[in-house]
Amino acid sequence: MTSSPTGPIQEEEALGKAYDARLMRRLLRYLAPYRWKVVLAITLLVTAAGLQIIGPWLIQMALDDAVPAQDGELLAILAIAYLVATIGTFGLQYVQALLTTWLGQKVMLDLRTEIFERLQALDLQFYDRNPVGRLMTRITSDVETLNELFSSGVVAIFGDIFTLIFIISAMLLMDWQLALVTFAVLPLVAWAAFLFRSRIRDAYRDIRVRLARINAFLHERITGMRVVQLFNREEADARKLDEVNDDYLQAHLRSITYYALFFPVVELFTAIALALIIWYGGIAIIQENTTVGVVTAFLLYARRFFRPIQDLSEKYNVLQGAMASSERIFKLVDRDPAIQDPPSPRDFPERIQGEIEFRDIWFAYGTLENGEPDWVLKGVSFHAHPGEKIALVGHTGAGKTTIINLLMRFYDPQKGEILVDGVPIREVAQAELRDRIGLVLQDVFLFSEDVRFNIRMGNTGISEERIQAAAREVGAEPFIHRLEKGYDQPLGERGASLSVGERQLISFARALAFDPAVLVLDEATSSVDSEIEAQIDEATARIMEGRTSIVIAHRLSTVQSADRILVLHQGELVEEGSHGELIAEGGLYARLHELQFAPAPSA
């Protein structure tokens, strides 16, 4: 794998084939809902292409018929027809441009919607292995590349092809010998287009590679700005950006060089074709084998003939990028979630009792070098009765959060079974399972919308009274009222306008507003101060009444009131009992308690 100043080249930078019939057929299916508008756009293009050949033909008639006959009326008619044809061509091209742009935007909307829906359906294991930046590239720049294909590529190619066909036909009908002389330069044009196509392919790939490096560098530095400033890395990172940016500039300059050479070369061949027309046509006029009007028309046709050839060469670049982007997009769209609903899911009652049972659960996120599973949980079994408060404690990495991930069915265990109210959770739709469980995490994620949205998460079924009652119940209402717009106050990205404790209270209000039968708290108070923690503890005590609760906490003071405490060590359930029972046993829990509550040594 090629290295770069900012790391290895990502897989999205590969280009693949310039044309893939299978991918193109699949892409064209996105035009199917708009087939009549596609037909209209192609009709407009074909008509505009037909009108373009009328002008030189009218000029030929004027020079060969009207002028020699001194027929002013015919000249006026021909002039008006020329003006009408020109205005008609302009009007058709204008409407066609609007229509193809509309088609491109509609296809982009459909594609983005499909990609987003697929991303929402994919399991967390997928997100563990795929950076957010790469996924954003799929839904933004890759889709934008396909927009260019649909708005100025696929349909426009028809226009270029029909323009060439009409011009070739007109020239052959008008004077086939002069037409063959004009076409004599085509092998040279084809050779130049072939060289340009191969060179611009490499240049285009270089640009994408370097743009990906810039994006990766900027994303990392901006998200890590606090660390950059803390260690005074501003100047060093600025120099690194200059290096990466200069590399990007050089790649762009190479592509511009190829364009700067290709178009003048085509113009040179066009000039050669014009010179051949003047030379051969002039001799034919002297020998009275053709007319001045025909030669003039050929000169005009020749100028228009090579323009679509230039456009088609450029369209190759668009087509190549579209093939690469579509391959990456379809690879994502075709990916099946590792966690799927059963074909015929079972239904929970409107309100479950909250009984939870883990039966001999074995789980591993990955494998060891020898191919064996790297077990995070090893044969874990426990039973939480309805309304019971269960606490999970243990060292970091013991498997506490993994138990929550499995209960929420973010992952599936390799062995064993998890049941809620006696129903295996694999037999229930994921949405229905998660609808019954309220989860409050240590790292609270709030959206940039207002407080109200972040409590009910856009669920209009949750009334305003229920939102305010939930906020009041967890103690969030006082600080919400202090906000300038109260419940209508936008919170900024990830709730940046709130303190850590305030964000945590919003997350508690969110969980309560959905009225879950099971409440799960994963280190929910580890990032707040003692005052907020006491406030949250008081609120959660009320919230947990009548609900099955599972609490994960490093600070053992927060779990002493639990009905049962499960002690995990290296993925195994090693102790189980109340706080008093576990202290009396003198095992791992007692040692953890002693470490946390041991008096500080005297100075």
HUCOR-V242864 format. One record per residue. RES is the residue in one letter. PHI is phi in degrees with one decimal (* if undefined). Layout:
<<RES/PHI> <RES/PHI>>
This chain:
<<M/*> <T/-71.8> <S/-92.4> <S/-145.3> <P/-59.5> <T/-115.8> <G/125.3> <P/-67.0> <I/-67.5> <Q/-77.2> <E/-62.2> <E/-71.9> <E/-84.7> <A/-69.6> <L/-99.4> <G/73.7> <K/-71.6> <A/-73.9> <Y/-146.7> <D/-131.8> <A/-59.8> <R/-64.2> <L/-66.9> <M/-64.3> <R/-60.4> <R/-69.2> <L/-64.1> <L/-65.7> <R/-64.0> <Y/-70.9> <L/-86.9> <A/-56.1> <P/-64.5> <Y/-118.4> <R/-57.9> <W/-71.8> <K/-72.4> <V/-64.9> <V/-59.7> <L/-63.4> <A/-62.7> <I/-66.1> <T/-61.3> <L/-62.0> <L/-64.6> <V/-63.9> <T/-63.5> <A/-62.8> <A/-63.0> <G/-65.8> <L/-65.6> <Q/-65.5> <I/-86.5> <I/-72.6> <G/-54.2> <P/-59.5> <W/-64.9> <L/-64.7> <I/-63.4> <Q/-60.1> <M/-65.5> <A/-63.8> <L/-74.2> <D/-92.7> <D/-113.4> <A/-69.5> <V/-65.3> <P/-58.7> <A/-85.6> <Q/52.0> <D/-97.4> <G/-65.5> <E/-64.5> <L/-65.2> <L/-60.2> <A/-63.8> <I/-61.5> <L/-64.0> <A/-64.9> <I/-63.5> <A/-62.2> <Y/-63.2> <L/-64.4> <V/-62.5> <A/-62.3> <T/-67.1> <I/-64.6> <G/-61.9> <T/-61.1> <F/-60.2> <G/-62.6> <L/-64.3> <Q/-66.3> <Y/-64.6> <V/-64.4> <Q/-63.6> <A/-63.7> <L/-62.1> <L/-67.5> <T/-68.5> <T/-65.3> <W/-60.0> <L/-60.8> <G/-59.8> <Q/-68.1> <K/-65.8> <V/-65.0> <M/-59.6> <L/-60.8> <D/-63.1> <L/-66.6> <R/-62.3> <T/-62.4> <E/-65.1> <I/-64.7> <F/-63.8> <E/-62.6> <R/-66.6> <L/-62.3> <Q/-67.7> <A/-85.9> <L/-73.0> <D/-80.3> <L/-65.2> <Q/-60.3> <F/-63.0> <Y/-72.2> <D/-63.5> <R/-106.8> <N/-126.6> <P/-62.3> <V/-61.4> <G/-58.7> <R/-67.3> <L/-68.3> <M/-64.4> <T/-62.3> <R/-59.3> <I/-89.4> <T/-114.8> <S/-67.5> <D/-66.2> <V/-67.6> <E/-63.8> <T/-62.1> <L/-69.5> <N/-60.1> <E/-62.8> <L/-63.3> <F/-76.1> <S/-84.1> <S/-134.0> <G/-112.4> <V/-56.5> <V/-70.0> <A/-64.4> <I/-60.6> <F/-59.3> <G/-61.3> <D/-63.9> <I/-64.5> <F/-68.2> <T/-60.9> <L/-62.0> <I/-61.8> <F/-65.7> <I/-66.2> <I/-60.0> <S/-62.8> <A/-62.7> <M/-68.8> <L/-67.1> <L/-69.5> <M/-75.4> <D/-164.7> <W/-66.5> <Q/-69.0> <L/-65.0> <A/-63.6> <L/-63.7> <V/-61.9> <T/-62.7> <F/-75.8> <A/-63.1> <V/-86.5> <L/-59.3> <P/-57.2> <L/-68.2> <V/-64.1> <A/-63.0> <W/-62.5> <A/-64.5> <A/-64.4> <F/-64.6> <L/-64.8> <F/-61.6> <R/-62.2> <S/-69.8> <R/-71.7> <I/-69.8> <R/-61.1> <D/-65.5> <A/-64.5> <Y/-63.7> <R/-64.2> <D/-60.4> <I/-63.7> <R/-63.6> <V/-60.6> <R/-73.0> <L/-66.6> <A/-62.9> <R/-65.8> <I/-62.4> <N/-60.1> <A/-63.7> <F/-63.2> <L/-66.0> <H/-60.4> <E/-67.8> <R/-70.7> <I/-70.1> <T/-67.7> <G/-104.5> <M/-59.6> <R/-61.1> <V/-70.2> <V/-57.4> <Q/-70.9> <L/-61.0> <F/-103.0> <N/52.9> <R/-96.4> <E/-58.7> <E/-67.4> <A/-63.9> <D/-70.6> <A/-64.1> <R/-66.1> <K/-63.5> <L/-63.7> <D/-59.0> <E/-64.3> <V/-66.8> <N/-66.7> <D/-65.0> <D/-60.7> <Y/-65.6> <L/-61.4> <Q/-63.0> <A/-64.5> <H/-64.8> <L/-62.2> <R/-64.1> <S/-66.0> <I/-63.8> <T/-60.8> <Y/-64.7> <Y/-64.8> <A/-64.7> <L/-87.0> <F/-65.7> <F/-66.5> <P/-63.6> <V/-64.7> <V/-63.3> <E/-63.4> <L/-63.5> <F/-65.8> <T/-63.3> <A/-63.4> <I/-63.4> <A/-62.8> <L/-63.9> <A/-63.8> <L/-63.9> <I/-64.3> <I/-63.3> <W/-67.2> <Y/-69.3> <G/-65.7> <G/-62.0> <I/-61.6> <A/-63.9> <I/-66.3> <I/-60.6> <Q/-85.2> <E/58.8> <N/-91.9> <T/-151.4> <T/-123.4> <V/-62.9> <G/-62.0> <V/-64.7> <V/-62.8> <T/-61.3> <A/-61.4> <F/-64.1> <L/-62.0> <L/-69.9> <Y/-62.9> <A/-62.4> <R/-61.8> <R/-80.4> <F/-69.3> <F/-84.7> <R/-64.7> <P/-61.4> <I/-64.7> <Q/-62.4> <D/-61.9> <L/-64.1> <S/-65.7> <E/-67.9> <K/-62.7> <Y/-59.4> <N/-63.3> <V/-61.9> <L/-63.2> <Q/-64.5> <G/-62.9> <A/-66.3> <M/-63.6> <A/-65.3> <S/-65.2> <S/-65.4> <E/-63.9> <R/-69.5> <I/-64.9> <F/-69.5> <K/-62.8> <L/-76.0> <V/-63.3> <D/-82.5> <R/-73.6> <D/-87.7> <P/-62.6> <A/-69.2> <I/-104.3> <Q/-126.9> <D/-71.9> <P/-66.9> <P/-57.5> <S/-127.5> <P/-67.0> <R/-83.0> <D/-103.0> <F/-81.8> <P/-68.1> <E/-55.8> <R/-130.6> <I/-79.6> <Q/-77.1> <G/97.0> <E/-79.8> <I/-125.9> <E/-137.9> <F/-104.8> <R/-115.7> <D/48.5> <I/-86.8> <W/-119.9> <F/-147.6> <A/-139.3> <Y/-77.3> <G/-153.3> <T/-121.2> <L/-82.5> <E/-60.9> <N/-83.5> <G/90.4> <E/-77.6> <P/-60.4> <D/-91.1> <W/-64.0> <V/-96.0> <L/-120.6> <K/-128.7> <G/63.6> <V/-78.2> <S/-137.1> <F/-161.0> <H/-136.0> <A/-103.0> <H/-82.2> <P/-54.9> <G/79.2> <E/-84.4> <K/-101.8> <I/-108.8> <A/-115.2> <L/-112.5> <V/-131.5> <G/152.4> <H/-64.5> <T/-57.9> <G/88.4> <A/-74.3> <G/113.5> <K/-65.8> <T/-66.0> <T/-61.2> <I/-59.8> <I/-66.6> <N/-60.3> <L/-73.8> <L/-63.4> <M/-78.3> <R/60.0> <F/-73.7> <Y/-135.9> <D/-113.8> <P/-70.2> <Q/-74.0> <K/-136.8> <G/95.3> <E/-146.2> <I/-117.0> <L/-124.5> <V/-121.5> <D/54.3> <G/79.2> <V/-104.7> <P/-58.1> <I/-68.9> <R/-67.5> <E/-93.9> <V/-116.5> <A/-61.9> <Q/-57.5> <A/-61.2> <E/-69.8> <L/-61.9> <R/-71.1> <D/-69.0> <R/-94.4> <I/-121.5> <G/-100.2> <L/-120.5> <V/-120.2> <L/-99.5> <Q/-67.1> <D/-92.6> <V/-76.0> <F/-109.4> <L/-114.1> <F/-88.6> <S/-74.8> <E/-79.4> <D/-78.5> <V/-59.9> <R/-58.3> <F/-61.8> <N/-70.6> <I/-84.2> <R/-100.2> <M/51.9> <G/75.6> <N/-79.8> <T/-69.7> <G/-71.9> <I/-91.6> <S/-74.0> <E/-62.6> <E/-62.8> <R/-68.8> <I/-62.6> <Q/-68.6> <A/-64.9> <A/-65.4> <A/-64.7> <R/-67.0> <E/-64.8> <V/-92.7> <G/84.1> <A/-89.4> <E/-62.6> <P/-58.3> <F/-74.3> <I/-64.0> <H/-67.4> <R/-75.7> <L/-66.7> <E/-56.5> <K/-111.5> <G/59.9> <Y/-68.5> <D/-92.5> <Q/-75.8> <P/-65.1> <L/-98.7> <G/78.3> <E/-62.3> <R/57.7> <G/70.5> <A/-62.3> <S/-79.8> <L/-109.2> <S/-76.1> <V/-60.0> <G/-64.9> <E/-66.2> <R/-62.8> <Q/-65.8> <L/-65.6> <I/-62.1> <S/-67.2> <F/-67.4> <A/-62.8> <R/-60.9> <A/-61.4> <L/-69.4> <A/-61.5> <F/-85.3> <D/49.7> <P/-77.2> <A/-80.9> <V/-123.4> <L/-116.8> <V/-121.5> <L/-118.8> <D/-108.1> <E/52.5> <A/-68.5> <T/-118.1> <S/-74.6> <S/-106.8> <V/-115.6> <D/-79.0> <S/-63.5> <E/-66.1> <I/-66.7> <E/-62.4> <A/-64.0> <Q/-64.9> <I/-68.1> <D/-59.5> <E/-66.2> <A/-68.9> <T/-67.5> <A/-60.2> <R/-72.9> <I/-63.9> <M/-73.9> <E/-61.0> <G/79.5> <R/-121.9> <T/-72.0> <S/-128.6> <I/-123.3> <V/-120.6> <I/-108.0> <A/-155.3> <H/-82.7> <R/-80.6> <L/-68.4> <S/-63.4> <T/-84.4> <V/-119.2> <Q/-65.2> <S/-87.2> <A/-65.5> <D/-63.8> <R/-141.7> <I/-117.5> <L/-103.7> <V/-103.9> <L/-104.9> <H/-145.8> <Q/52.2> <G/84.8> <E/-118.4> <L/-84.4> <V/-102.3> <E/-145.3> <E/-156.4> <G/160.3> <S/-78.7> <H/-57.4> <G/-64.0> <E/-63.4> <L/-71.5> <I/-64.2> <A/-66.6> <E/-68.0> <G/70.1> <G/-91.9> <L/-62.2> <Y/-61.3> <A/-62.4> <R/-68.2> <L/-62.0> <H/-64.1> <E/-64.8> <L/-65.4> <Q/-78.4> <F/-110.3> <A/-64.7> <P/-66.1> <A/-65.9> <P/-64.5> <S/-72.0> <A/-72.9>>
